Amino acid sequence: MRREDGTTYAWSGGVGPSQAIVAFSAICAHKLAYPTRDVSFIRYQPRRSATSDAQVIHCCADHSVYDPASGARVLAGPAPQPLAAILLDYDAATDELSALGTVGAEQFDAFFRKYEFKLAMEHGQAKAQKPVGGTAVVRELEQYCKQTIQC
């Protein structure tokens, strides 16, 4: 995989049965659009639509389209690089997933600079960039966000 600056990195692929479980940052690589509690312009698209194929991640803010089966590489749109990949570990004995870190086009510093004020208003200044503890709650986008833009 290749970052916008030309450097390359290795994406290890999915985990779990058939190596089909993958995870990526929901921060679009173009203008850093991300899901909020009110609206999300970025989503996984299981079925074909008028603007993109099935089984892709589509950012309706700028129509960047990513392929989750190929490390979230850019299929279409202005995004200059893939989404940051979340490194996962799968324990078959307990059927549990663990996030180990990230790899690739990490834009977290730029994201926090761009949205510092907004995030501080929503989450408090001290919590906006605070690392997650030992565990974190994961929610379906539909359970987190009031409206997901369909494009």
N, C-alpha and C positions, 0 to 999 in steps of 0.2 A: 504494500500500500504506500501511497505517496502523499505527504503533507503539502500544503500550499507553498512552503519554502523550498520544496524539492527533496527534502530528506525523506528517507523511506523507513518503514517499520514493518514488523511481522504481526499479522493478526492470526491468532491461533485457531480461530473458528469456534463453532458452537460446542456445547457440552450436553451431557445427558443422553438419554436414549436416542440413537441415530444422530448424535451431535447437532440436534435441531434447536437447542435453547441458546439464544443470543440476546445481548443487551447493548444498548448504545445510549449515549447522552442525548437528551431531547432538546439540546441547544443547536439550532440550525447553524451550519458552517458558513452561511452567507452573511446574514445580518443579526445573528444571535437571537432570533425569535425562539421563544420557549413557552411551554404550557404554564398558564397561571390558573388560579382558581376560577376566574371568570371566563377566560377564552383560551383556546389552543389553536394555533395555525399549523402545528406539526402533529402528525399522527401516522399510525400504521394503517395501511389501506389493504384489507384482505381481498377485495374484489376490484376488477377493472372499473375505471370511471372514464368520463369524457377527456380527462387530462393526463391520466397515467395508467400504467399496467397494474395488475393485481400483485399482491404480496410485496409491496414496497413501502417505504417511509416517505411521505409526501409533506413538504412544507408549503402550505397554501399562501404564505406571506410573500414568497418570491418564486414559487413553483420549482424549487429544487427537489429532486427525486433521488432517493438512495436505495440501494439493494442490500437488505439485511443479510441475505444469504452469502454475500460477498464482502463482508466487512463494512457495510454501509457505504460502499463506493458510490460516487456520483453517477447517476444514469442520465440526468437531464437537469437543466436550470443553471443558474449562475453560481452555485456553491463551488468554491475553489478546492475543496478537499472533503474526504469522508467525515462522517460523524465520529466523535471519540468513542471507542469501543470500551465497554465495561468488561473486565476480565472476570470470568465466573469459574467457580468450582462446584461440581455436582457430586453429592454423596449418595450413591445408589442405595446404600443400606438404609438411610433415613429419608430418602427422597427430598433432600434439602439442598437449596442453592446458597452459595456465599459469594458476595462480590469481593474481589481481591484488590482491585485497583482499576486504573484506566490505561489505555495505550492509544497512540495515534494523535489525531488532531485535537489536542486538548486546548480548549479556548476558555478555560475557567477564569483565568486572570482578566482577560478582556471582557468576559461576561460580567464579572463582579465590578469592574470599573464602569462599564456602560450602565448597569442597573443598580449601582450602589444606593442611591437615594430611594428608589422604588422598593428595593428589597428591605432596606432599613425600616421604611414605613410599614411594610407588610409583616415583617418578622421581628423587628427590633434590631437596633444597631449591633448588639452583642451576638445575636444569633445568625445574622445574614451570611457570614462566612465560616461559622463554627463547624468543625468536622463532625460527621455522624459518629455516634458512639458505637458500641458493640453490635447493636441491631438497629434496624430501621424498618418502618412500615412501608410496604409497597402497595400501591393502589392501582387499579385499572384506571385509565385516563377518564373514562366516563364517570367514575366515582369521585374523581378529584376535581374535574373541570366542569363548570356549568354548561359550556357550549364548545363543541369542537367544530371548527370550520370544515365543511365538506367541499372539496373543489375537484 
